Amino acid sequence: MKSKTHFITTLLLAVSLLASVGCSAPLSTREQGGLVGAGLGAGTGAIIGSTVGHAAVGALIGGPVGLIAGALIGDQLMGQESRRR
């Protein structure tokens, strides 16, 4: 079971890395926040899910939740940056 969790975590990190490298323009603050949030959410979800024996489900739930939260935080930071300019 531990190798399955390790595989899923590695796969999620690889997909996140490929998604960020594939962009031709620099990432906006919103996009950076979403990417960081998705990674943290998936990792946290996997850790919490592993305590009850369902790390993959935890990562699949935590990733999108983290993505949304990170994007919202990044959007707020973008708003602050634009108001400063």
N, C-alpha and C positions, 0 to 999 in steps of 0.2 A: 504494500500500500504506500510505503514511503517513496518508492521510486516513481509511482504514478503521480504523486503530489509534486515531486521534484521535476518531473517531465512537464507537467502543466504549468508550473511556475516559470520554468525556462522558456516554454513556448510563448507565454504571455509577454515575457520580457523581450523575446526576439521579435515578436509582432510589433510591440511598442517601438523598439529600436528601428525596425524597418520602416514603420510609418513616419517616424520623425526624420529619418535620413532621406526619404523619398520626396520631401518637399523641396521645391526649387527656390522658394522665397524664404526669408527668415520668418520664423514663427512669431505670431503676435503674442501679446501677453495673455490673451484669452486662450489661445491654442496651447501655450506653454502650461498654463494653469490646468487645462483639461488633461494634458498628457501626464503631468505630475500627479494629478488627482486620480487618474485611472490607474496608474502604477501603484500608488499608495493604497487605493481602495481595493485593488485586486490582491495585493500582498496582505493587507490587514484582513480581508475576507478569507483568504486562504489560511491564515494563522488561526483566526477564530473558528473557521470551519473544521480545521484539523483537530481541534479539541473535542469535537463531537463526531469526528470520523468522516466528515464530508468536506474536505479541503477544496475540491474542484467546484462544488456548488457555492461555497463561500467566496471563491475568487470570481465566479461568474456573476454573483450578485454584487459583490463589492466593487468590481471594475466599473460598471456603468454608474453606480451611485457616486463613486469617486470622480468619474469623468464629469458628471453634472455639477457636483460641488466645486471641483477645481475650475471648471469653465465659468461658473458664476463668480467665484473669487477673482479670477483673471479678468472678467468683464468689469468688475468694480475697480480693479487696479487700472485698467485701460481708461475708464472714465476719469479717474483721478489724474492720470497723466495728461489727458487731453484738456482738463480744466486748468492744469498748471501752465500749459502752453498758451 
